[in-house]
Amino acid sequence: MKLYADLPVRRTAQIVADTLVLLWVALWAWVGRLVHDATQRLAEPGRTLQGAGSGFRNQMGEAGRAVSDVPLVGDRLSEPFQRAGGAGTTIEQAGTDLVDAVNHLATLLGWVTALVPIVLVVLVWGLLRLRFTRRATAAQRYIDGSADLDLFALRAMAHQPMHRIARISDDPSGAWRARDPEVVRALALLELRDSGLRPPALSPRVAGSGA
């Protein structure tokens, strides 16, 4: 599997792009954490309710236990304090529900804030990297010698823009059929550069004809 191009400029661009994507992921993970922490501060009123309800319930419970020792009427006197203590439990539960709701909201907002920009960029980056890897890996299998350039020259005539082909030859198809080594190699280079690959070394016969 070929992950990076052979050509230095394109390989450097790919490494820079990979690094920027990692930084992008780290940045939005940090922003998501900030949003999570900021949202959680909205739970402070709920924690206040929890503390107030718990404190009120405990105070009413202590007061009820204190008056329950009164002879004859102690039980009757403690009953209102017990009911009031129940109200404290309700207040505490309301605070707990508020804290739980804010925690869930903070988690949701934190993940959404982080994941949306991360997924969008990583998806585009991943598709581009996968496309290059598949293309370069497949093309690399056919670059064993100068004879393989014929295939890439043919693909260049089918895929490359006409103005780029015209700069190489006025009759590229005729030169390709005639196996003109210079035209074939120049056409193949167009396709190989798009795949990020270096061409094979010139064979002695081709190098001698170029001289």
C-alpha positions in Angstrom: 0.0 0.0 0.0 1.4 3.4 -1.0 0.5 6.1 1.4 2.7 9.0 0.1 3.8 10.2 -3.3 7.3 9.7 -4.6 7.5 13.3 -5.8 9.0 15.5 -3.0 6.7 18.4 -3.5 3.5 16.4 -3.4 4.8 14.2 -0.6 5.5 17.3 1.5 2.1 18.6 0.7 0.5 15.3 1.9 2.5 15.3 5.1 1.5 18.9 5.8 -2.1 18.1 5.1 -2.0 15.1 7.4 -0.5 17.2 10.1 -3.1 20.0 9.7 -5.9 17.4 9.9 -4.5 16.1 13.2 -4.2 19.7 14.5 -7.8 20.3 13.3 -9.0 17.3 15.3 -7.1 18.3 18.4 -8.4 21.9 18.1 -12.1 20.9 17.9 -11.7 18.3 20.6 -10.4 21.1 22.8 -13.3 23.4 21.8 -15.8 20.7 22.4 -14.3 20.3 25.9 -14.6 24.0 26.5 -18.3 24.0 25.5 -18.9 20.9 27.7 -17.3 22.6 30.7 -19.1 26.0 30.1 -22.5 24.2 29.8 -21.9 22.3 33.0 -21.7 25.6 34.9 -25.4 26.0 34.2 -25.9 23.1 36.7 -24.9 25.3 39.7 -28.5 26.3 40.5 -29.4 22.6 40.6 -26.5 21.9 43.0 -27.8 24.8 45.1 -31.2 23.2 45.2 -29.7 19.9 46.1 -27.9 21.4 49.0 -30.8 23.5 50.2 -33.3 20.6 49.9 -30.9 18.2 51.8 -30.2 20.8 54.5 -33.9 21.6 54.9 -34.8 17.9 55.2 -32.1 17.3 57.8 -33.1 20.3 59.8 -36.7 19.3 59.8 -35.8 15.7 60.7 -33.7 16.9 63.7 -36.5 19.2 64.8 -39.0 16.4 64.5 -36.8 14.1 66.6 -36.4 16.8 69.2 -40.1 17.4 69.7 -41.0 13.7 69.6 -39.6 13.4 73.1 -42.3 15.6 74.4 -44.6 13.4 76.6 -48.0 12.5 75.2 -48.0 14.9 72.2 -44.5 14.2 70.9 -45.6 12.1 67.9 -48.2 14.7 66.9 -45.8 17.5 67.1 -43.1 15.7 65.1 -45.5 14.9 62.2 -45.5 18.4 60.6 -41.7 18.4 60.7 -41.6 15.1 59.0 -44.0 16.3 56.2 -41.8 19.4 55.8 -38.8 17.2 55.6 -40.5 15.5 52.6 -40.7 18.9 50.9 -37.0 19.1 51.3 -36.6 15.8 49.6 -38.7 17.0 46.7 -36.5 20.1 46.4 -33.4 18.0 46.5 -34.7 15.7 43.8 -35.6 18.7 41.6 -32.0 19.9 42.0 -30.7 16.4 41.1 -32.9 16.3 38.0 -31.7 19.7 36.9 -28.0 18.7 37.4 -28.6 15.5 35.4 -30.3 17.4 32.6 -27.5 19.9 32.3 -24.9 17.1 32.4 -26.6 15.4 29.5 -26.9 18.7 27.6 -23.3 19.5 28.2 -22.2 16.0 26.9 -24.4 16.4 23.8 -23.2 19.9 23.0 -19.6 19.0 23.6 -19.7 16.0 21.2 -21.7 17.9 18.6 -19.4 20.9 18.7 -16.4 18.7 18.3 -17.6 16.0 15.9 -19.4 18.1 13.2 -16.3 20.0 12.0 -14.0 17.0 12.7 -16.2 14.6 10.7 -16.6 17.0 7.8 -12.9 17.6 7.4 -11.8 14.0 8.1 -14.3 12.7 5.6 -13.1 14.9 2.8 -9.4 14.2 3.8 -10.0 10.5 4.1 -11.7 10.2 0.7 -8.8 12.1 -1.0 -6.2 10.1 0.8 -8.0 6.8 -0.1 -8.3 7.9 -3.7 -4.6 8.6 -3.9 -3.6 5.4 -2.1 -5.7 3.2 -4.3 -4.6 4.9 -7.5 -0.9 5.0 -6.5 -0.8 1.5 -5.2 -2.5 0.1 -8.4 -0.2 2.2 -10.7 2.9 1.2 -8.8 2.4 -2.4 -9.7 2.9 -1.6 -13.4 6.1 0.5 -13.2 8.8 -2.1 -13.6 10.6 -0.6 -16.6 10.4 1.8 -19.6 8.1 -0.6 -21.4 5.4 0.0 -18.9 5.2 3.6 -19.8 3.2 2.7 -22.9 0.2 2.0 -20.6 0.5 5.3 -18.8 0.9 7.2 -22.1 -2.3 5.6 -23.3 -4.1 6.6 -20.1 -2.8 10.1 -20.4 -4.3 10.5 -23.9 -7.6 9.3 -22.4 -7.6 11.4 -19.2 -5.3 14.4 -19.5 -6.5 17.8 -20.6 -6.0 18.4 -24.3 -3.9 21.5 -23.9 -1.4 19.5 -21.8 -1.2 16.8 -24.4 -0.8 19.4 -27.2 2.3 20.8 -25.6 4.0 17.3 -26.0 3.1 16.5 -29.6 0.9 17.7 -32.5 0.0 14.1 -33.2 0.3 12.2 -29.9 -1.8 9.2 -31.0 0.4 8.8 -34.1 3.5 9.1 -32.0 2.1 6.6 -29.5 1.3 4.1 -32.3 4.8 4.6 -33.7 6.2 3.9 -30.2 8.1 7.3 -30.2 10.0 6.9 -26.9 10.2 10.6 -26.2 6.5 11.2 -26.7 5.5 8.1 -24.9 7.6 9.0 -21.9 6.4 12.6 -21.9 2.8 11.4 -22.0 3.4 8.8 -19.3 4.9 11.5 -17.1 1.7 13.4 -17.1 -0.2 10.5 -15.8 2.5 9.4 -13.3 2.7 12.9 -11.8 -1.1 12.8 -11.1 -0.5 9.5 -9.3 2.4 10.9 -7.4 4.9 8.4 -8.9 8.3 8.6 -10.4 8.9 7.1 -13.8 11.2 4.1 -14.1 14.8 4.7 -15.1 15.4 5.0 -18.8 16.6 1.8 -20.5 20.0 2.0 -22.3 18.3 1.8 -25.7 15.9 4.6 -24.9 18.5 6.8 -23.2 20.8 6.3 -26.3 18.0 7.3 -28.7 17.4 10.4 -26.6 21.1 11.4 -26.8 
